[in-house]
Amino acid sequence: MFFFKGRRRRQLLAKRLADEDRALMHELAPVTAHLPGGLRPRHEGVVQVLLAEKHFEGAAGFEVTRGMQLAVAGLAALLQLRDGADFYPGLDTILIYPEAFVVDHAMEDEHGLVHGGEDELAGESWQRGVVILSWRDVVAEAGRRDGYNVVLHEFAHQLDEQSGDADGLPLLDDSDLIARWTAAFSAAFDRHRRLCRRRREVLFDEDAAENPAEFLATAVELFFEYPADLRAEYPAVYEVLAAWLGLDPAGWAGA
């Protein structure tokens, strides 16, 4: 079984997108058009793997088009270009709503009482193998450069959750990188929270101060949206992200 899956993946990774699919992906997810030429064959191969292995589903009868699949897969593939990437093994389904969706998040307080509360979300990542996205937010955020990208954010959570906990430390197989990561992200997260408390202008948004998992997901957004700014303000964070993802977007043309 594993032999046949591996052979099929190798075939998909060697396969380029059709011209019309490539053009549609670049239109709906412009950051994918900024990849250096040397990375494009690998990127398109990973897109092929995600399209073949993940189930795309529309919520409440919403019709998922080929363009939606290409845009989401194109952005998600950016986080899986490194050698040894396993293409989100815990993810089965990408559920797409036409617009922001409402979820009921029950919270337990310090007295053990459970309080209900509704949140309107653009995206959510579940450890049970699902990423949920609002298409309106996907296309709106992909078409502008503002530091926000719901697909990158939620798929960063997927990678974070592979370790069993969404704690801001993804699975890393290098002890030196783990040590550098922990030091870089711990210092940056503490600094960001201090700046938020002082109402200072910050590169990361206030939501990133909630917990290390949100800080990591936001850092991934900035890594692709504002790589030069992230490298200038948080160089240690940029360096470990670059080592983890095997990319250096600050050096790409137009970064």
N, C-alpha and C positions, 0 to 999 in steps of 0.2 A: 504493500500500500504506500509506504513512505517512498519507495523507489519510484513508483509511477507519479506520485505527487511532485517529487523533486524533478523528474524529467519534464513534467508538464510546466512547472514553474520556469525551468530553464528555457523552454520554448517560448513562453510568454515574455520573459525578460529580454529575449532576443528580437521580439516583434515590435516594429514601429507602428505608430498610429497612422490611420489613413489621413490624407491631407485635409479632408473636410472636418474630421474629428479634431485634429491638431488646431486648426483655425478656430473651431468652436471653443475648445478648451482655453486657448489664449484670449479669446474675446471675453469669456465669462470669468476667467481667473487670470487676470493680466500678469500677476507675479510669475506665473509659469513661463511666460514669454521672455523673462529676463534671465533665465538660466544660461550660463555659458554653453557654447556649442558642445564641449566635451561631456557635459552632464546630461544633455538632452536624450541620447539613446537610453541611458540607464533610467532616467525619469519616465520616459514613455513605456519602458518595459515594466516598471513598477505599477504604473497606471493600468496596464493590461492585466497584471496580477490582481489588483484590487477590483477591477471590473468583473473579472472572472470568478473571484472567490468570495466576494461580499454581496449580500442581498440588499438591494435598494428597494425601499417600499414607501409609498405615499400614505400619509395618515388620513383617515376618514375619506378615502376615495380620491385623494389628490393624485393626479397623474404625474409620475416621474418621467421626465424626458431624457433622451440621450445626452443633451447638453448639461442637465443637472448632474447626471452621473459623472460626466467628464470633468466638470468643474470641481466637484467634491473629491473625486479620486485624484485629480491633478494636484490639488492643494495637500491632501493627505499624503500623497507620494513624496512630497518634499521632505517629510520627516523620516523617510525610509530609504534614502539613497546610499547610506553607508554600507560597506561590506558587512555581511553577516546579519543584516536586518531580517526580521522574521514576519514583517507585513501584518502586524496587529493580530496575532494568533487567537486572542480571546474575543475578537470582534466578529459577530455574525451578520448583524443587520444595521443598515443606515436608514433611519426613519426620517422622512422629510415632511414637514408641515408647510403649508403655503405661507404662513406668517408666524409671528411669535405665538407661543402656546402657553397655556396656564397649567401649572402643576401644584399639587397640594403637598407641601412639605411639613410633616408633623415634627415638632421639636419638643424634646423633653427638657424641662428646666431642672435647677439644682434640687428641687423638692420631689422630683420624680413625676411631676405632672406633665402630661402631653398636651401641647397646644398646636392647633391646626393653623395653617397660614398659606395663602395662595401667592405664588410668584409667577410673573410673566417672563418667560425665558426665550432667548434666541437660540440656545443650544444646551445640551446636557449629555454627559457621558456616564454610562452605567457599567459597573463591573460585570454585569450579567450579559455582556456581549452586544450592547446596543449603543449607538451614537444617535442622538436626536438633533435635528437641525431645522431652523426656520429658513426656507428658501429666500424669502424677502431679505432677510439679514445676510444670508450668504452672498447674494448677488450685489447688494448695496455695499457691503464691506469690501468685497473683492474688487469692486470698481473704483475704490478711492484709497488713498494712502493716508491713514490716520492712526495707525498703531493698533487697530482692532481688526480681527479676522476670526470669526466664530469657528470656522473649520479648523484652522491651525490650533486654536485654543482647545477645542474639545478633543482633537486627536492627540494633542500633547497630554491631556488628562488620561487618554487611553494608554499611552506609553507609561505614564506615571503609575497607573493602576496595575501594571503587569507584575509589580513586586508584591502585590497583595494589599497594599495600602496606598492611598493617594496622599503622599507625604512630601512631595517635592523632590524625591530621590528616585529616579527610574532605575531599572536594572542596568548595572554597569559591570563589566567583567574585568576591569583594570583597577587594582587597589590604589594606585597612584591617582587615577582620575577620580575615584570615589573620595579620596582625601581632599583633593583640590576642589571638587564639586561642593562638598560639605562646607568647606571653609568659605568659598566664594559666595554661595547662596545664603549661608547663614549671615554673613556680614552684610550682604546687599539687602536682605529682607529686613534685618534690624535697622539699617540705615533708612530704608524706605518708610518704615513705620514711624521712625522719629520725625522724618520730614513731613509726613502726613499730619502728625499731631501738632506740628508747628505751623501748619497751613502753608507750607512752602510749595513752590512750583516743582512738580516732579515729572520724571519721564514715565514711570509706571503710574497707572491709574489707582484710585483709592481702593478698588476691589482687590487689587493685588496684595493689599496689606491684611486681608482677612486671614490667610494662612499660607504656609509654604507651597501647597498644591496650586493655589490660585496665582501665587507669585511666579512659579515655574511656567504655567500655561501662558501668562502674560509675557514673560520673558521670551518665550518661543515666538509669540506674535511680533514682538519688537525686533527679534533677531532677523526676521524677514522683512518687516515693514520699515524699520529704522535701524539697520545694522550699524551704520557708522556712528550714530548717536549712542547706541547701546555700548559699542566698543569704547567710545570716548569716556562715557560716564561710569560704566561698570565693566572695565576691561577683563577682570577675572571671570565674571559671569559669561561674557562673550567668548572667552577662550575655552571654557569647559563645554559650552554649548557647541562651539565649532568642532571640538574634539569628539563629542558625542554623536553629532549629526554628520560629521565628515564633510562639512561645508564651510565656506568663508564668504558669505554674501556681502560683507563690507567691501570686498574686492571686486564685486561684479560691476559691470558698466551700468551707470544710472543709479547706483546705490546711494 
